[in-house]
Each structure stands twice: as structure tokens, then as C-alpha cells.
Amino acid sequence: MSHVGASGSIPRQAVVLSILVQSMACCGARAQEMVVQQEPIPDNVWSDMQGKSWHEDIGCPARAELVLLTVPYHDFQGESQLGQLIVAAKVAADVAAAFQEIYDSHSFRIERMELIDRYGGDDDQSMAANNTSAFNCRPVSAGLKPIAHMQGIAVDINPVQNPYFTGHPTSPMSVVKPEAGRPYIAEINRSADVIGLITPRSVVTEAFGKRQWRWATSGYITDYKHFSQNGK
């Protein structure tokens, strides 16, 4: 209990102690927030997904098969932020553990992490914004099998610094998505010194690799941003 002085004021030591206690409580609460949280898809999120990242009659996972992750990450300024990802419930533990490891390392930065519904379920818009995302169940061309993002078993991280491309890196005919990522398809520019760029020895590849998730960096098509459970 604080003692009030003769003048009716609280002694300076008591005020300082009170400030310290409040500061510690605040920091403790903040620290508790900086772990990946998992929950069923909330009603408002599910409603917003309709016609964007989730469509009827194309084989999208049921609501109960998906979960919402709230994920801590360090932004490009090095500040701690909380983002959101939707993934399949069956891979949620792996994704949560990988992103927790990435965050705890303090060695990798992510520009933004928003649900793709904010971009109308449009991959191109999301990639152009350098948005890190996961689940997106959208119509595909006839005859094609559902891709990993449709199943909620893939994540894309910093698409600009880690673009998708086909063809030879030096060819002007190569296709690059997003276009802003073109400078980063050349091996000479893929340096760990570039903020948000994924390398073979980065904490990102290690965190997902130890959980047997594959990095899409081999073959004719290279997708530096893409990690999936099934390699697709």
C-alpha cells in the first residue's frame, strides 16, 4: 500500500514503483501476444472470404477444416507486428511452429501479412503489395488439379523479394510475378543482405525444411516465395 505524505501527495518512490509495475505488466502482456495464436474461422472472417478466397462448388475445404492463425513477425523496419494467415487445420501446428521460429530468430523480416481477402482474393494484387499469404481457394482452368494454396497447405512469403518466374533469369522472355520482383530472379542479386529475401540457409528455409515442407526452387518454374507441404 502507498503512503500519502503530510501534504497529501504520494512519495516519489511510490510513483516510480507504480510506473515500473505498470510498465512490466504492459511488456509482459506484449510478450504473451508475440506467440502464434490459433482459432476457428470467426464469423466475420468467414463472411468476408465468400466469393474471394472461398467459393462454392469448386472443392474448397470446409470451414471446419481451416483455422485462422495470428502470427507475430518483424516488419521491414524491424518492428514487431501481428499478421493473419488462414491454413488447413491439419498443417496449422507446422506453420505456427515455423513462423514462431522465424520470429524468435530476429533474423528475418516480412513486409506485411494480411488475409488475401483484403485483395479480393486476387493473387496478383496480393503479390504486388508484397503480402505474405496462405489459403486461397479460387477457380482454376479445367483439368488442373487443386493447387496447394487451395488446400491451405502452402504459404507465400515476401513475393517481391522472392518472386515466381519461368524461363532463364537473363531472358527478356521470362515471366516474372510480381513484375517488381524481376531484379531478384538473377542469382547475383539473391543476397542475404536484401531485407526479406529468402536464401537456402535462411531461418525460413530451415524452419519449414525441418518440418518437411518443400521450397519451390527447382525445375523450369522457380517460386522463391512458395513453401508447401506437398511440394506443389
Secondary structure, 3 states (H helix, E strand, C coil): CCCCCCCCCCCHHHHHHHHHHHHHHHHHHHHHHCCCEEEECCHHHHHHHECCCECCCCCCCCHHHEEEEEEEEECCCCCEEEEEEEEEHHHHHHHHHHHHHHHHHCCCCCCECCCHHHHCCCHHHHHHCCECECCCCCCCCCCCCCCHHHHCCEEECCCCCCCEEECCCCCCCCEEECHHHHHHCCHHHCCCCCCCCCCCCCHHHHHHHCCCCEECCCCCEEECCEEECCCC
